[in-house]
Amino acid sequence: MRYTPAGIPALQLVLEHQSELQDVQGTRQVKMVIKAMAFGALAERLASQAVGSMWNFQGYLSNSRAGKSIVLQIQNFSQDLL
């Protein structure tokens, strides 16, 4: 956890996704890693969750500050019940 110059909590994290799906060629393994950011009370709430736990995230994609990668700007999250 860090704080912006205005004192707002900011959390940088990495999300990992892994699943299987069926397509015309058979079973396909899907794996993805993406950088993510959360701010304010949401960042504080997210920081208290166990590493490796499963969650559903909602937000939008944006360019990183360097403009060379994609970052998920988290706007909400809820526990994955699956």
C-alpha distances in whole Angstrom, upper triangle without the diagonal:
4,7,10,13,14,12,10,7,6,5,7,10,13,16,19,22,26,29,33,35,39,40,44,43,42,39,36,33,29,26,23,20,18,15,13,10,10,10,11,12,12,8,8,11,10,7,10,13,14,14,17,18,20,19,20,18,20,19,21,21,20,21,18,18,20,22,23,21,20,17,17,15,15,17,17,17,20,21,23,26,28
4,7,10,11,9,8,6,5,6,8,12,15,18,22,25,28,32,35,37,41,42,46,45,44,41,38,35,32,28,25,22,19,16,14,11,11,10,11,13,13,10,10,14,13,11,14,16,18,18,21,22,23,22,23,21,21,20,21,21,20,20,17,16,19,21,22,21,20,17,17,16,16,18,19,20,22,24,26,30,31
4,7,8,5,5,4,5,8,11,14,18,21,24,27,31,34,38,39,43,44,48,47,47,43,40,37,34,31,28,24,22,18,16,12,11,9,9,12,13,10,11,14,15,13,16,19,21,21,24,24,25,24,24,22,22,20,21,21,20,20,18,16,19,22,23,22,21,18,18,16,16,17,19,20,23,25,28,31,33
4,5,5,5,7,7,10,12,16,19,22,25,28,32,35,38,40,44,44,48,48,47,44,41,38,35,32,28,25,22,18,16,12,12,9,10,13,14,12,13,17,17,16,19,21,24,23,26,26,27,25,26,22,22,20,20,20,18,19,16,14,18,20,22,21,20,17,18,15,16,17,20,21,25,27,29,33,35
4,5,7,10,10,14,16,19,23,25,29,32,36,39,42,44,47,48,51,51,51,48,45,42,38,35,32,28,25,22,20,16,15,13,13,16,18,16,17,20,20,19,22,25,27,27,30,30,31,29,29,26,26,23,23,23,21,21,19,16,19,22,24,24,23,21,21,19,20,21,23,25,28,31,33,37,39
4,6,9,11,15,17,20,24,26,30,32,36,39,43,44,47,48,51,52,51,48,45,43,39,36,33,30,26,23,20,17,15,12,11,14,16,15,16,19,20,19,22,25,27,27,30,30,31,29,29,25,25,22,23,23,22,22,20,18,21,23,26,25,24,21,22,19,19,19,22,24,27,30,32,36,38
4,6,9,13,15,19,23,25,28,31,35,38,41,43,46,48,51,51,50,47,44,41,38,35,32,29,26,22,19,16,14,11,9,12,14,13,13,16,17,16,19,22,24,25,28,28,29,27,27,24,24,22,23,24,22,23,21,19,23,25,27,26,25,22,21,18,19,19,20,22,25,28,30,34,36
4,6,10,13,16,20,22,25,28,32,34,38,39,43,44,48,48,47,44,41,38,35,32,29,26,23,19,16,13,10,7,6,9,11,9,10,13,14,14,16,19,22,22,25,25,26,23,23,21,20,18,20,21,20,21,19,18,21,23,25,24,22,19,18,15,15,15,17,19,22,24,27,30,33
4,7,10,13,17,19,22,25,29,32,35,37,41,42,45,45,44,41,38,36,32,29,26,23,20,17,14,11,8,6,5,7,9,6,7,10,11,10,13,15,18,19,21,21,22,20,21,18,19,17,19,20,19,20,18,18,21,22,24,22,21,17,17,14,13,14,15,17,19,21,24,27,30
4,7,10,14,16,19,22,26,29,32,34,38,39,42,42,41,38,35,32,29,26,23,20,17,13,11,7,6,4,6,9,9,6,8,11,10,10,13,15,17,17,20,20,21,19,19,16,17,15,16,17,16,17,14,14,18,19,20,19,17,14,13,11,11,12,14,15,19,21,23,26,28
4,6,10,12,16,19,22,26,29,31,35,36,40,39,38,35,32,29,26,23,20,17,14,11,8,6,5,6,9,10,9,5,8,10,8,7,11,12,14,13,16,16,17,16,17,14,15,14,16,16,16,16,14,15,17,19,20,17,16,12,12,10,10,12,13,14,17,18,20,24,25
4,7,10,14,17,20,24,27,29,33,34,37,37,36,33,30,27,23,20,17,13,11,7,6,5,7,9,12,14,12,9,11,13,10,10,13,14,15,13,15,16,17,16,17,14,15,14,15,14,14,14,11,13,15,16,16,14,13,10,10,10,10,13,15,15,18,19,20,24,25
4,7,10,13,17,20,24,26,30,31,34,34,33,30,26,23,20,17,14,10,9,6,5,6,8,12,14,15,13,10,13,13,10,9,13,12,13,10,12,13,14,13,14,12,14,14,15,14,15,15,13,15,16,17,17,14,13,10,10,10,10,14,14,14,16,17,18,21,22
4,7,10,13,17,20,23,26,28,31,30,29,26,23,20,17,13,10,7,6,5,6,9,11,15,18,19,16,13,16,16,12,12,15,14,13,10,11,13,13,13,14,12,14,14,15,14,15,15,13,16,17,17,16,13,11,9,9,12,12,15,16,14,17,17,17,20,21
4,7,10,14,17,19,23,25,28,28,26,23,20,17,14,11,8,6,5,6,7,10,12,16,19,19,16,14,17,16,12,13,15,13,13,10,9,10,10,10,11,10,12,13,14,13,15,16,15,18,19,19,18,14,12,10,9,12,11,14,14,12,14,14,14,17,17
4,7,10,14,16,20,22,25,24,23,20,17,13,11,7,6,4,7,9,10,14,16,20,22,22,19,18,20,19,15,16,18,15,14,11,9,11,10,10,11,11,14,15,16,15,17,18,18,21,21,21,19,15,14,13,12,15,14,17,17,15,16,15,14,17,16
4,7,10,13,17,18,22,21,20,16,14,11,8,6,5,6,9,12,13,16,18,22,24,24,21,20,22,21,17,19,20,17,16,14,11,12,9,10,10,11,14,15,16,16,18,20,20,23,24,23,21,17,15,14,13,16,15,18,17,15,15,14,12,15,14
4,7,10,14,16,20,19,17,13,11,8,6,4,7,9,12,15,16,20,22,25,28,28,24,23,26,24,20,22,23,19,18,16,12,13,11,12,13,14,17,19,20,19,22,23,23,26,27,26,23,20,18,18,17,20,19,21,20,18,18,16,13,15,13
4,7,10,13,17,16,14,10,8,6,5,7,9,12,15,18,19,23,24,28,30,30,26,26,28,26,23,25,25,22,20,19,15,15,13,14,14,16,18,20,21,21,24,25,26,29,30,28,26,23,21,20,19,22,21,23,22,19,18,17,14,15,12
4,7,10,13,13,10,7,6,5,6,9,12,15,18,21,23,26,28,31,34,33,30,30,32,30,26,28,29,25,24,22,19,19,16,17,17,19,21,23,24,23,26,28,28,32,32,30,28,25,23,23,22,25,24,26,25,22,22,20,17,17,14
4,7,10,10,8,6,5,7,8,11,14,17,20,23,24,28,29,33,35,35,31,31,34,31,28,31,31,28,27,25,22,21,18,19,18,20,21,23,24,23,26,28,29,33,33,31,29,26,24,24,23,26,25,27,26,23,23,22,18,19,15
4,7,8,6,5,6,9,11,14,17,21,23,27,28,31,33,36,39,38,35,35,37,35,32,34,35,32,31,29,25,25,22,23,21,23,24,26,26,26,29,31,32,36,36,34,32,28,27,28,26,29,28,30,29,27,26,25,21,22,18
4,5,5,6,7,11,12,16,18,22,24,27,29,32,34,37,40,40,36,37,39,37,34,36,38,34,33,31,28,28,25,25,23,25,26,27,27,26,29,30,32,36,36,33,31,28,26,28,27,30,29,31,30,29,28,28,24,25,21
4,6,8,10,13,15,19,21,25,27,31,32,35,37,41,44,44,40,40,43,41,38,40,41,38,37,35,32,32,29,29,27,28,29,30,30,29,32,33,35,39,38,35,33,31,29,31,30,33,33,35,34,32,32,31,28,28,25
4,7,8,12,14,17,20,24,26,30,32,35,37,41,44,44,40,40,43,41,38,40,41,38,36,34,31,31,29,29,28,29,30,31,31,29,32,33,34,38,37,35,32,30,29,31,30,33,33,35,35,33,33,32,29,29,26
4,6,10,13,16,19,23,26,29,31,35,37,40,43,43,39,39,42,39,36,38,39,36,34,32,29,29,26,27,26,28,29,31,31,30,32,33,35,39,38,36,33,31,29,31,30,33,33,35,34,32,31,30,26,26,23
4,7,10,13,16,20,23,27,28,32,34,37,40,40,36,36,38,36,33,35,36,32,30,28,25,25,23,24,23,25,27,28,28,28,30,32,33,36,36,34,31,28,27,28,27,30,30,32,31,29,28,27,23,23,20
4,6,10,13,17,19,23,25,29,31,34,37,37,34,33,36,34,31,32,33,30,29,26,23,23,21,22,21,23,24,26,26,24,27,28,29,33,32,30,28,25,24,25,24,27,27,29,29,26,26,25,22,23,19
4,7,10,14,17,20,22,26,28,32,35,35,31,30,33,31,28,29,30,27,25,23,19,20,18,20,19,21,23,24,24,23,26,26,27,31,30,28,26,23,22,23,22,25,25,28,27,24,24,23,20,21,18
4,7,10,13,17,19,22,25,28,31,31,28,27,30,28,25,26,28,24,23,21,18,18,16,17,16,17,19,20,20,19,22,23,23,27,27,25,23,19,18,19,18,22,21,24,23,21,22,21,18,20,17
4,7,10,14,16,20,22,26,29,29,26,25,27,26,22,24,25,22,21,18,15,16,15,16,16,16,18,19,19,18,20,21,21,24,24,23,20,17,16,17,16,20,20,23,22,20,21,20,17,20,17
4,7,10,13,16,19,23,26,27,23,22,25,24,20,21,23,21,20,17,15,16,14,15,14,14,16,17,16,14,17,17,17,21,21,19,17,14,12,13,13,16,17,20,20,18,19,19,17,20,18
4,7,10,13,16,20,23,24,21,19,22,21,18,18,21,19,18,15,13,15,14,14,14,14,16,16,15,13,15,15,15,18,18,17,15,12,11,10,11,14,15,18,19,17,19,19,17,21,20
4,6,10,13,17,20,22,18,17,20,20,16,17,20,18,18,15,14,16,15,14,14,12,13,13,12,10,11,12,11,15,15,14,13,9,7,7,7,11,12,15,16,15,18,19,18,21,21
4,7,11,14,18,19,16,14,17,18,14,15,18,17,17,15,15,16,16,15,15,12,14,12,12,10,10,10,9,12,13,13,12,8,7,5,6,9,10,14,15,15,18,19,19,23,23
4,7,11,14,16,13,11,14,15,11,13,16,15,16,14,15,15,15,13,13,10,11,10,10,9,10,11,10,12,14,14,14,11,9,5,4,6,7,11,12,12,15,17,17,21,22
4,7,11,12,10,8,12,13,10,11,15,15,17,15,17,17,17,15,14,11,11,10,10,10,10,12,10,12,14,15,16,13,11,7,6,5,6,9,11,12,16,18,19,23,24
4,7,9,6,5,9,10,8,9,13,13,16,15,17,17,17,14,14,11,11,10,11,12,13,15,13,15,18,18,19,17,14,10,9,6,5,7,9,10,14,16,18,22,23
4,7,6,5,8,10,10,11,14,15,18,18,20,20,20,17,17,14,13,12,13,15,15,16,15,15,19,20,21,19,17,13,12,9,8,8,10,12,16,18,21,24,26
4,5,5,7,9,10,11,13,15,19,19,22,21,21,19,19,16,15,14,16,18,18,20,19,19,22,23,25,23,21,17,15,12,11,10,11,14,16,19,22,25,28
4,5,5,6,9,10,11,13,17,18,21,19,20,17,17,15,15,15,18,20,21,23,22,22,26,26,28,25,23,19,17,14,12,11,11,12,14,17,20,23,26
4,5,5,6,9,10,11,15,16,18,16,16,14,14,11,12,12,15,17,18,20,20,21,24,24,26,23,20,16,14,11,8,8,7,9,11,14,17,20,22
4,5,5,6,9,10,13,14,16,16,16,14,15,13,13,13,16,17,18,19,18,19,22,23,24,21,19,15,13,11,9,10,10,10,13,15,18,21,23
4,5,5,7,9,13,14,17,16,17,15,17,15,16,17,19,21,21,23,21,22,25,26,27,24,22,19,17,15,12,13,12,12,14,16,19,22,24
4,6,6,7,11,13,15,14,15,13,14,13,15,16,19,21,22,24,23,24,27,28,28,25,23,19,17,15,12,12,10,10,11,12,16,18,21
4,5,5,9,10,12,11,12,10,12,11,13,14,17,18,20,22,20,22,24,25,25,22,20,16,14,13,10,11,10,8,10,11,14,17,19
4,6,8,9,12,12,14,13,15,14,16,17,19,20,21,23,21,22,24,25,26,23,21,18,16,15,13,14,13,12,14,14,17,20,22
4,7,9,12,11,13,13,16,15,18,19,22,23,25,26,24,26,28,29,29,26,24,21,19,18,15,16,15,13,13,13,16,18,21
4,6,9,7,10,10,13,13,16,18,21,22,24,26,24,26,28,29,29,25,23,20,18,18,15,16,14,11,11,10,13,15,17
4,6,6,9,11,14,15,18,20,23,24,26,27,25,27,29,30,29,26,24,21,19,20,17,19,17,14,13,11,13,15,17
4,6,9,11,14,15,18,20,22,22,24,25,23,25,27,27,26,23,22,19,18,19,16,19,17,14,15,13,14,16,17
4,7,9,13,14,18,20,22,22,24,25,24,26,27,28,26,23,21,19,18,19,17,20,18,14,14,12,12,14,14
4,7,10,12,16,19,21,22,24,26,25,27,29,29,28,25,22,20,18,19,16,18,16,12,11,9,9,11,12
4,7,10,13,16,19,20,23,25,24,27,29,28,27,24,21,19,16,18,15,17,14,10,9,7,5,8,9
4,6,10,13,16,17,20,23,22,25,27,27,26,22,20,17,14,15,12,13,10,7,6,5,4,8,10
4,7,10,13,15,18,21,21,24,27,25,25,21,18,16,12,13,10,11,8,5,5,6,6,9,10
4,7,10,12,15,18,18,21,23,22,22,19,15,13,9,10,7,8,6,4,7,9,9,13,14
4,7,10,13,17,18,20,23,21,22,19,15,12,9,8,6,6,5,6,9,12,12,15,17
4,7,10,13,15,17,20,18,19,16,13,10,6,5,4,5,7,9,12,15,16,19,20
4,7,10,12,15,17,15,17,14,10,8,6,5,7,8,10,12,16,18,19,22,23
4,7,9,12,14,12,13,10,6,6,5,6,9,11,13,15,18,21,20,24,24
4,6,9,11,9,10,9,6,5,6,7,11,13,16,18,21,24,24,27,28
4,6,8,5,7,6,5,6,9,10,13,16,19,21,24,26,26,30,30
4,5,5,6,5,6,6,9,10,14,16,19,21,24,26,26,30,31
4,5,8,9,9,9,12,12,16,18,21,23,27,29,29,33,34
4,6,8,10,11,14,15,19,21,24,26,29,31,31,35,35
4,6,8,10,13,14,18,21,24,25,28,30,31,34,34
4,7,10,14,16,19,22,25,25,29,30,30,34,33
4,7,10,13,16,19,21,22,25,27,26,30,29
4,7,10,13,16,18,19,22,24,23,27,27
4,6,9,12,15,16,19,21,21,25,25
4,6,9,11,12,15,17,18,21,22
4,6,9,11,15,18,19,22,23
4,6,7,11,14,15,19,20
4,7,11,14,16,19,21
4,7,11,13,16,18
4,7,9,12,15
4,6,9,12
4,6,9
4,6
4
